[in-house]
Amino acid sequence: MGLLSSLHSSSLTEHHCSSILRFFPIAKLDEITKGKLLLWEEDGYSLLLTQIADQIICFENVCPHLGWPLDMSAVEEGLLICPHHGFEFDLLSGACPLASELSLRYFPVRERDQYIEVQLNKVRVNGPD
């Protein structure tokens, strides 16, 4: 059972349908480490969180090139390196230098009461705010 299920008595789907712009707690702040990826999956979402340049970011666990998962990717010097084909993505902008049409898909995040909350109904291309 994910963190969200343990924090809320009703399902994510019920919250998602009834609340258009709601943020949901998905990780404790101390679980997120610079240079490491934290995988969170629940109710059809598969997301990755990491800290880069003192900013916590959340993006879809899907390579925009081939659709394969990114959770086994390396994180080096601000870049996410796809384990399947070696494409690199800038973690702050989401951009892929080798293919400008490809970009990571970000979800808005905020910190609240030592938890990282993610706005699950809104996806952004071209980097976090």
Salt bridges, closest charged atoms under 4 A:
ASP54 OD1 - LYS34 NZ 2.92
GLU60 OE1 - ARG105 NE 3.02
GLU117 OE1 - ARG110 NE 2.66
ASP129 OD2 - ARG124 NH1 3.33
